[in-house]
Amino acid sequence: MHRYQFPKNFVWGTATSSYQIEGGVDAGGRGASIWDTFARIEGKVFNGDDGSVACDHYHRYEEDFDLLGKLNIRAYRFSISWPRIYPEGRGWLNQQGLDFYDRLVDALLQRNIVPSATLYHWDLPQALEDRGGWRNRDTVKAFEEYARIVASRLGDRVKNWFTVNEPWCAWWLGHKTGVHAPGAQEAEKVHRQVSHHLLLAHGAGVLALREETSSPVRVGLVHNCAVGIPFTESDEDIAESREYFRRENAWLLQPVLAGSYPQDQWDALGADAPDIHPGDLRLISQPCDFLGLNLYNAHGFVRAGEGMRPLESWFPRTDFGWPVTPECLYWAIRHVVEIWDVNDVIVTENGCAYPDEITEGLPHVEDYARVQYLREHLKGVHRAISEGLPVSGYYLWSFLDNFEWAEGYSKRFGMVHVDFESLKRTPKLSALWYARLISQGGF
């Protein structure tokens, strides 16, 4: 039997986001977000679901953190709700919102759980959207103001910060396909400008976090990368896979990690390329302490001379329909390090959706498929570490079953089951497996 042992200082965590779990949308002075608005539009969210209650974490965070402690979780990645801090996006500061996250951070530290905060996980204040949202460069300034006030209040205790979560989703799904809030389907010029402003917000956030905290903090971007697994580990297939990774991820990663847009893609856009001000790329490429990677599956397999080969319809898939391709984590880590010389990678999200129903008479949900998924994906993280690649942590997505964006409550990613009527929490078998892994430092 092979033992997959991880370094003693490896960070084991789990992750959530504010709109997906908090509920309490009208509590504590919170303003409306674009997801509150989007969810009210008929047909946009499965079953007409919304995040008004979600897991009611806003009122139950103490109970939830007790559970995190029992499960040996060492680090917790959460997001701060921008409209809880600035209900109008900027201007009037809601002290009740700051007080909530103040209590939340203290509650984590009391249980010896390291708080890791995300500034933007898609819940843009609706008031800013009404003024153009991410199409409007002024939103970058509003984000900087928000980042500064949050950093000045929490930066004495929160040392790990994520600026923008998955800018691709906020840009492409929100402004190109329209399947996420704000539900826009816009011209190429407009949605490329959105992507540029999201990257500017990242850079402004990095500066704000460093300038407003009295002690050193670690800051980085979170990217959901596109990966193609080399069909074989021949030099040729690996090189083709690496080029696929570069091409598919360069629009968002190269400005951050190298200070320039990919020239081939920029030239192809022509007049539709975003408008850039002097100093923009310098701001976007502020040095980061790490890169967060969110990854659930690969796009397919890559063969030299043939490019990407999509996966057959019968390929094993999760309840979301995503293929189960465990090698993707290893290749994403390897490629991003080799292409852009990243000096620290954190797996900020990895997990899977399965039906996960309660079985009467059993003390937990027997989600064997999730246990197998996690085990196989973590083998890839272990391989990366064993080959000397810089990987420092892993955050399982997600702590709780939650509001899964356009899919509503139909997809369960949690290691803890939530009954969305009673809101009862029930740890799944995967939670018990993960707790044991953490206590033993491997599996």
TISE-496334 format. One record per residue (C-alpha): residue number from 1; x, y, z. Coordinates in pm, 1 decimal, padded with zeros to 6 digits, always signed. Layout:
// TISE-496334
NUM|X|Y|Z
...
//
This chain:
// TISE-496334
1|+00000.0|+00000.0|+00000.0
2|+00138.2|+00339.8|-00099.7
3|+00132.1|+00616.6|+00160.6
4|+00063.9|+00973.3|+00043.6
5|+00221.7|+01182.1|+00317.7
6|+00216.2|+01561.6|+00294.1
7|+00458.2|+01815.6|+00444.6
8|+00390.6|+01906.8|+00807.5
9|+00333.8|+02273.2|+00718.6
10|+00088.2|+02193.0|+00438.7
11|-00235.6|+02391.5|+00486.4
12|-00554.6|+02184.9|+00495.4
13|-00871.6|+02388.8|+00463.1
14|-01220.1|+02420.6|+00323.8
15|-01394.8|+02707.4|+00148.1
16|-01725.9|+02890.2|+00105.3
17|-01851.8|+03221.8|-00032.0
18|-02079.3|+03481.6|+00123.2
19|-02381.6|+03473.5|-00108.5
20|-02381.3|+03094.7|-00124.5
21|-02410.1|+03034.6|+00251.1
22|-02483.6|+03347.8|+00452.4
23|-02848.7|+03425.4|+00387.3
24|-02960.4|+03721.0|+00596.6
25|-02980.8|+03936.7|+00285.8
26|-03191.6|+04198.1|+00466.2
27|-03008.8|+04170.5|+00799.1
28|-02751.2|+04403.0|+00951.7
29|-02785.9|+04683.8|+00699.4
30|-02678.4|+04479.1|+00396.6
31|-02756.7|+04624.6|+00055.4
32|-02868.0|+04432.4|-00253.5
33|-02619.1|+04249.5|-00474.8
34|-02641.4|+04160.7|-00842.0
35|-02721.2|+03802.9|-00739.6
36|-03025.3|+03914.9|-00540.6
37|-03149.2|+04088.9|-00854.1
38|-03053.6|+03811.2|-01096.4
39|-03223.3|+03539.8|-00889.5
40|-03553.5|+03726.7|-00908.6
41|-03558.8|+03708.6|-01288.8
42|-03777.4|+03418.4|-01395.9
43|-03584.5|+03131.3|-01548.8
44|-03237.1|+03249.4|-01450.8
45|-03189.7|+03022.9|-01147.0
46|-03307.1|+02662.0|-01124.3
47|-03638.7|+02624.4|-00945.8
48|-03651.4|+02999.4|-00876.4
49|-03405.0|+02952.9|-00588.2
50|-03214.8|+03241.7|-00432.9
51|-02967.3|+03310.3|-00153.0
52|-03202.0|+03493.9|+00082.1
53|-03169.2|+03217.7|+00345.3
54|-02913.5|+02976.8|+00195.4
55|-02749.1|+02800.7|+00494.1
56|-02832.9|+03089.4|+00729.6
57|-02463.5|+03104.3|+00815.7
58|-02509.1|+03472.0|+00905.6
59|-02693.9|+03359.2|+01218.1
60|-02531.2|+03015.6|+01263.3
61|-02160.8|+03078.7|+01212.7
62|-02070.7|+02983.7|+01572.2
63|-02238.1|+02645.1|+01530.0
64|-02070.1|+02601.3|+01192.0
65|-01726.1|+02684.8|+01329.3
66|-01773.1|+02437.7|+01614.3
67|-01828.3|+02177.8|+01344.7
68|-01517.9|+02291.3|+01155.1
69|-01316.5|+02240.5|+01473.2
70|-01453.6|+01888.7|+01523.6
71|-01351.5|+01807.9|+01165.6
72|-00988.0|+01914.6|+01225.7
73|-01008.0|+02195.8|+00969.7
74|-00699.8|+02415.2|+01003.6
75|-00787.9|+02696.0|+00759.3
76|-01115.5|+02840.5|+00636.9
77|-01152.7|+03042.1|+00318.4
78|-01460.1|+03265.1|+00320.7
79|-01562.5|+03570.6|+00121.0
80|-01668.9|+03909.2|+00246.0
81|-01996.7|+04045.6|+00113.4
82|-01920.8|+04381.6|-00046.3
83|-02284.7|+04501.1|-00006.5
84|-02266.1|+04423.8|+00367.4
85|-01979.5|+04672.0|+00394.8
86|-02096.2|+04933.1|+00142.8
87|-02471.6|+04885.4|+00078.8
88|-02449.2|+05142.3|-00203.2
89|-02115.9|+05013.0|-00332.0
90|-01921.8|+05308.2|-00190.9
91|-01987.7|+05614.4|+00023.2
92|-02191.9|+05518.0|+00329.6
93|-02001.9|+05262.1|+00537.8
94|-02214.3|+05003.0|+00717.7
95|-02048.3|+04942.5|+01054.6
96|-02282.1|+04649.1|+01124.4
97|-02132.2|+04467.7|+00827.0
98|-01777.3|+04525.9|+00945.7
99|-01878.2|+04417.4|+01296.2
100|-02015.3|+04089.5|+01159.6
101|-01687.8|+03994.1|+00991.1
102|-01497.5|+04114.1|+01295.9
103|-01691.8|+03862.8|+01508.4
104|-01656.9|+03594.3|+01241.8
105|-01276.9|+03626.0|+01230.0
106|-01250.5|+03621.3|+01609.3
107|-01471.5|+03311.9|+01624.9
108|-01236.9|+03130.3|+01386.0
109|-00924.9|+03231.3|+01578.5
110|-01082.3|+03119.4|+01906.3
111|-01100.5|+02771.2|+01755.0
112|-00743.8|+02786.1|+01616.5
113|-00870.8|+02799.3|+01257.7
114|-00675.5|+03029.4|+01024.7
115|-00906.4|+03279.7|+00849.8
116|-00844.0|+03332.8|+00477.1
117|-01057.6|+03605.2|+00320.6
118|-01171.7|+03663.5|-00037.5
119|-01264.0|+04022.0|-00122.3
120|-01476.3|+03956.3|-00431.5
121|-01670.4|+03637.4|-00493.6
122|-01916.2|+03778.8|-00748.2
123|-02168.0|+03962.2|-00524.1
124|-02122.9|+04311.5|-00668.2
125|-02346.1|+04571.9|-00500.2
126|-02648.6|+04630.8|-00722.8
127|-02604.1|+05005.5|-00679.7
128|-02272.3|+04982.5|-00864.8
129|-02424.6|+04767.7|-01138.4
130|-02686.2|+05039.1|-01184.0
131|-02396.9|+05274.8|-01260.7
132|-02235.3|+05040.1|-01512.0
133|-02082.9|+04775.0|-01287.6
134|-01758.8|+04623.9|-01413.2
135|-01804.5|+04796.3|-01749.1
136|-01734.5|+05120.7|-01564.5
137|-01376.2|+05196.4|-01462.6
138|-01508.6|+05379.7|-01154.8
139|-01600.3|+05037.7|-01008.8
140|-01227.0|+04965.9|-00974.9
141|-01193.6|+05273.5|-00754.1
142|-01494.8|+05162.5|-00548.9
143|-01332.8|+04818.5|-00504.9
144|-01009.9|+04978.5|-00387.0
145|-01199.5|+05181.0|-00124.1
146|-01379.6|+04865.2|-00010.6
147|-01051.3|+04669.5|+00006.0
148|-00887.4|+04942.8|+00213.1
149|-01160.2|+04961.0|+00477.1
150|-01179.7|+04582.2|+00511.4
151|-00800.0|+04552.4|+00535.3
152|-00776.7|+04825.2|+00797.5
153|-01041.5|+04652.2|+01009.7
154|-00940.1|+04285.2|+00970.9
155|-00577.7|+04293.7|+00857.0
156|-00440.4|+04265.7|+01212.0
157|-00583.4|+03911.3|+01228.6
158|-00636.8|+03796.3|+00870.1
159|-00301.0|+03726.7|+00706.2
160|-00415.2|+03544.2|+00391.2
161|-00613.0|+03740.4|+00131.7
162|-00760.5|+03651.5|-00206.1
163|-00848.8|+03953.3|-00419.3
164|-01086.2|+03834.6|-00692.7
165|-01229.8|+03485.1|-00718.1
166|-01239.8|+03345.4|-01070.4
167|-01248.4|+03664.3|-01278.0
168|-01326.5|+03442.9|-01578.4
169|-01668.8|+03356.7|-01434.5
170|-01751.5|+03715.1|-01339.5
171|-01643.1|+03826.0|-01688.6
172|-01741.1|+03546.8|-01927.9
173|-02046.7|+03397.3|-01755.0
174|-02170.3|+03734.1|-01634.2
175|-02111.5|+03945.5|-01946.0
176|-02056.0|+03712.8|-02243.5
177|-02295.3|+03417.5|-02206.3
178|-02518.1|+03577.4|-01941.8
179|-02576.3|+03260.3|-01740.5
180|-02451.7|+03431.7|-01422.0
181|-02533.0|+03771.3|-01274.6
182|-02576.5|+04033.1|-01406.5
183|-02695.3|+03818.3|-01696.8
184|-02555.3|+04033.0|-01977.8
185|-02468.9|+03919.3|-02330.9
186|-02252.3|+04198.6|-02456.0
187|-02039.3|+04293.0|-02750.5
188|-01677.6|+04177.1|-02759.6
189|-01540.3|+04524.3|-02686.8
190|-01761.2|+04561.8|-02378.3
191|-01699.8|+04225.8|-02216.9
192|-01323.7|+04245.8|-02280.4
193|-01330.1|+04581.3|-02101.1
194|-01502.0|+04406.1|-01810.4
195|-01218.5|+04153.2|-01793.3
196|-00962.1|+04432.3|-01786.7
197|-01140.0|+04613.7|-01505.1
198|-01157.9|+04294.6|-01299.1
199|-00781.5|+04256.5|-01334.4
200|-00734.1|+04621.2|-01240.6
201|-00941.9|+04556.3|-00928.7
202|-00709.2|+04269.7|-00840.8
203|-00404.1|+04495.6|-00868.1
204|-00569.2|+04775.5|-00673.1
205|-00669.1|+04523.3|-00408.5
206|-00313.7|+04394.9|-00371.5
207|-00184.1|+04748.8|-00312.8
208|-00465.8|+04837.1|-00073.2
209|-00418.1|+04525.4|+00137.0
210|-00045.5|+04584.9|+00171.6
211|-00078.2|+04956.5|+00244.8
212|-00358.1|+04927.6|+00500.0
213|-00216.4|+04646.8|+00714.2
214|+00048.1|+04706.5|+00979.0
215|+00197.1|+04356.7|+00959.8
216|+00282.6|+04147.9|+00652.1
217|-00003.5|+03977.5|+00469.6
218|-00006.8|+03722.2|+00188.2
219|-00210.0|+03822.5|-00116.3
220|-00299.3|+03656.6|-00445.9
221|-00555.0|+03605.8|-00723.0
222|-00779.3|+03299.8|-00759.1
223|-00809.0|+03160.8|-01112.6
224|-01020.7|+02875.3|-01247.7
225|-00791.5|+02735.4|-01511.6
226|-00854.7|+02541.9|-01831.0
227|-00649.2|+02222.4|-01846.7
228|-00586.9|+01959.3|-02108.8
229|-00422.6|+01639.0|-01984.1
230|-00143.3|+01505.7|-02205.5
231|-00259.3|+01178.8|-02360.3
232|+00077.1|+01021.5|-02281.2
233|+00372.4|+01155.9|-02087.6
234|+00583.5|+01182.4|-02398.9
235|+00770.5|+01508.9|-02441.6
236|+00555.8|+01590.8|-02742.9
237|+00219.8|+01540.3|-02571.2
238|+00333.7|+01731.6|-02263.5
239|+00452.4|+02022.9|-02478.2
240|+00117.6|+02030.5|-02661.5
241|-00067.8|+02020.9|-02328.6
242|+00146.9|+02305.9|-02194.0
243|+00073.6|+02518.1|-02501.1
244|-00298.6|+02450.0|-02464.2
245|-00277.8|+02565.2|-02101.0
246|-00090.7|+02882.0|-02197.5
247|-00332.7|+02968.7|-02475.3
248|-00649.2|+02906.1|-02271.9
249|-00536.0|+03087.1|-01955.7
250|-00307.7|+03362.3|-02083.1
251|-00570.7|+03635.5|-02122.4
252|-00618.7|+03653.7|-01745.3
253|-00292.6|+03515.0|-01609.0
254|-00027.5|+03677.3|-01827.3
255|-00118.8|+04037.3|-01730.1
256|-00104.6|+03938.2|-01361.1
257|+00207.1|+03722.3|-01375.3
258|+00405.2|+03882.6|-01658.6
259|+00266.1|+04234.8|-01698.8
260|+00138.5|+04200.0|-02055.6
261|-00157.4|+04068.1|-02250.7
262|-00079.7|+03774.0|-02484.3
263|+00019.0|+03943.4|-02808.2
264|-00145.8|+03687.2|-03035.9
265|-00483.1|+03726.6|-02863.8
266|-00452.0|+04104.0|-02843.5
267|-00378.7|+04128.9|-03215.6
268|-00671.3|+03900.3|-03299.1
269|-00912.2|+04131.1|-03113.0
270|-00811.6|+04437.0|-03311.3
271|-01048.6|+04725.7|-03233.4
272|-01229.3|+04507.5|-02977.8
273|-00926.4|+04500.1|-02745.6
274|-00996.5|+04680.4|-02417.2
275|-00897.5|+05041.4|-02362.8
276|-00592.8|+05062.8|-02137.2
277|-00456.6|+05362.0|-01947.6
278|-00086.6|+05421.9|-01884.3
279|+00021.4|+05229.6|-01576.1
280|-00262.9|+04975.5|-01592.6
281|-00044.2|+04673.5|-01657.1
282|+00200.8|+04782.4|-01390.0
283|-00086.6|+04792.1|-01141.0
284|-00230.0|+04458.0|-01253.7
285|+00109.4|+04287.2|-01223.6
286|+00180.4|+04386.1|-00863.7
287|+00387.9|+04097.9|-00723.2
288|+00167.7|+03833.0|-00560.4
289|+00262.2|+03593.5|-00282.6
290|+00079.4|+03300.9|-00441.9
291|-00165.0|+03201.8|-00713.7
292|-00486.7|+03030.3|-00611.6
293|-00613.6|+02763.3|-00851.4
294|-00976.3|+02649.5|-00855.2
295|-01004.2|+02325.8|-01048.3
296|-01269.4|+02058.3|-01081.7
297|-01199.2|+01885.4|-01412.2
298|-00998.8|+01891.0|-01733.7
299|-01141.0|+01983.0|-02073.9
300|-01009.8|+01661.5|-02223.7
301|-00688.8|+01497.2|-02343.0
302|-00425.4|+01657.7|-02563.4
303|-00223.7|+01473.1|-02827.2
304|+00068.7|+01616.2|-03020.0
305|-00038.6|+01725.8|-03365.8
306|-00407.3|+01673.4|-03284.1
307|-00473.5|+01923.1|-03006.1
308|-00760.9|+01882.4|-02762.0
309|-00968.1|+01565.8|-02786.1
310|-01303.2|+01610.1|-02605.9
311|-01413.0|+01338.9|-02365.7
312|-01674.7|+01090.5|-02476.3
313|-02027.1|+01130.1|-02342.9
314|-01995.9|+00809.6|-02140.2
315|-01685.9|+00930.8|-01954.3
316|-01740.2|+00917.4|-01571.1
317|-01903.8|+01239.0|-01457.2
318|-02026.7|+01411.8|-01144.3
319|-02384.8|+01520.6|-01080.7
320|-02294.4|+01850.2|-01248.2
321|-02201.8|+01660.9|-01564.5
322|-01834.0|+01746.1|-01522.3
323|-01587.4|+01468.7|-01615.1
324|-01382.6|+01309.0|-01338.9
325|-01021.4|+01367.9|-01447.7
326|-00796.2|+01349.5|-01137.2
327|-00472.2|+01418.4|-01324.9
328|-00589.3|+01774.5|-01394.5
329|-00460.0|+01913.6|-01063.3
330|-00106.5|+01790.6|-01118.5
331|-00087.8|+01925.3|-01474.0
332|-00238.6|+02262.8|-01384.1
333|+00016.8|+02311.3|-01107.2
334|+00305.3|+02198.1|-01325.2
335|+00208.4|+02406.1|-01627.1
336|+00146.1|+02731.6|-01440.6
337|+00481.0|+02700.4|-01264.7
338|+00670.2|+02616.6|-01584.4
339|+00504.5|+02886.3|-01798.3
340|+00490.6|+03179.4|-01555.8
341|+00739.1|+03081.1|-01284.3
342|+00480.2|+03097.1|-01004.2
343|+00656.6|+03052.5|-00670.1
344|+00359.8|+02930.4|-00464.1
345|+00038.1|+02758.0|-00569.1
346|-00260.6|+02707.7|-00341.4
347|-00543.4|+02480.9|-00451.7
348|-00820.7|+02715.3|-00341.9
349|-01112.8|+02501.8|-00463.5
350|-01148.6|+02137.2|-00558.9
351|-01448.2|+01915.2|-00509.5
352|-01751.8|+01756.2|-00671.7
353|-02130.7|+01753.3|-00674.1
354|-02328.3|+01435.7|-00606.6
355|-02692.3|+01386.3|-00495.5
356|-02594.8|+01302.3|-00134.1
357|-02930.4|+01223.1|+00020.4
358|-02979.7|+01138.1|+00387.0
359|-03039.1|+00764.1|+00447.3
360|-03262.8|+00698.3|+00743.7
361|-03084.5|+00510.1|+01020.1
362|-02734.9|+00618.2|+00919.0
363|-02546.2|+00886.4|+01117.4
364|-02393.3|+01040.7|+00806.2
365|-02434.4|+01060.9|+00429.5
366|-02235.1|+00784.5|+00263.1
367|-02080.3|+00981.7|-00022.5
368|-01824.0|+00724.0|-00133.1
369|-01799.1|+00882.3|-00477.6
370|-01677.1|+01210.1|-00322.2
371|-01422.6|+01028.1|-00106.0
372|-01285.8|+00857.0|-00416.1
373|-01283.1|+01186.4|-00609.6
374|-01086.4|+01363.3|-00334.8
375|-00843.9|+01076.3|-00288.7
376|-00755.0|+01057.9|-00656.6
377|-00720.4|+01435.2|-00700.3
378|-00500.7|+01466.6|-00393.4
379|-00267.1|+01207.4|-00541.2
380|-00197.3|+01465.4|-00812.3
381|-00121.6|+01733.8|-00552.0
382|+00110.8|+01489.6|-00376.8
383|+00288.3|+01412.9|-00703.8
384|+00342.5|+01783.7|-00765.7
385|+00494.7|+01827.3|-00419.4
386|+00712.0|+01517.1|-00457.2
387|+00852.3|+01661.9|-00781.7
388|+00945.4|+01984.8|-00605.5
389|+00664.0|+02201.7|-00738.0
390|+00564.5|+02479.7|-00493.4
391|+00224.2|+02382.4|-00352.3
392|+00143.8|+02502.2|-00000.9
393|-00224.5|+02429.8|+00061.5
394|-00554.0|+02269.8|-00036.9
395|-00907.0|+02399.6|+00030.1
396|-01185.8|+02150.2|-00026.7
397|-01496.4|+02294.5|-00192.7
398|-01717.5|+02311.1|-00007.8
399|-01770.1|+02310.8|+00366.4
400|-02151.1|+02312.5|+00333.9
401|-02402.2|+02222.9|+00068.1
402|-02508.8|+02565.3|-00053.8
403|-02665.6|+02788.5|-00317.5
404|-02487.7|+02676.5|-00632.5
405|-02542.6|+02992.9|-00838.5
406|-02759.2|+02931.7|-01147.8
407|-02816.2|+02572.2|-01035.7
408|-02983.4|+02687.5|-00713.6
409|-02990.3|+02417.8|-00446.8
410|-02994.2|+02129.2|-00694.5
411|-02620.1|+02051.8|-00673.5
412|-02452.2|+01948.6|-00349.3
413|-02078.8|+02014.8|-00319.4
414|-02053.5|+02010.9|+00059.9
415|-01868.1|+01772.1|+00284.5
416|-02148.6|+01860.6|+00526.4
417|-02508.3|+01794.3|+00420.7
418|-02758.9|+02075.2|+00472.3
419|-03132.9|+02011.2|+00489.2
420|-03255.2|+02332.1|+00327.7
421|-03589.4|+02314.1|+00510.0
422|-03470.8|+02250.4|+00866.7
423|-03112.9|+02377.1|+00799.9
424|-02978.4|+02079.6|+00995.2
425|-02611.2|+02005.5|+00928.0
426|-02499.2|+01642.7|+00889.8
427|-02132.6|+01557.1|+00818.1
428|-02086.9|+01324.4|+00523.3
429|-01845.6|+01033.1|+00502.9
430|-01612.8|+01261.5|+00304.9
431|-01593.2|+01500.0|+00601.0
432|-01489.7|+01216.7|+00831.9
433|-01235.6|+01094.4|+00575.5
434|-01094.7|+01444.8|+00533.3
435|-01073.9|+01496.8|+00910.0
436|-00872.6|+01176.4|+00943.6
437|-00645.7|+01276.2|+00652.8
438|-00571.8|+01607.4|+00824.8
439|-00497.2|+01444.7|+01159.9
440|-00259.7|+01198.5|+00996.4
441|-00110.1|+01438.6|+00743.4
442|-00187.9|+01206.2|+00454.9
443|-00369.9|+00894.4|+00344.7
//
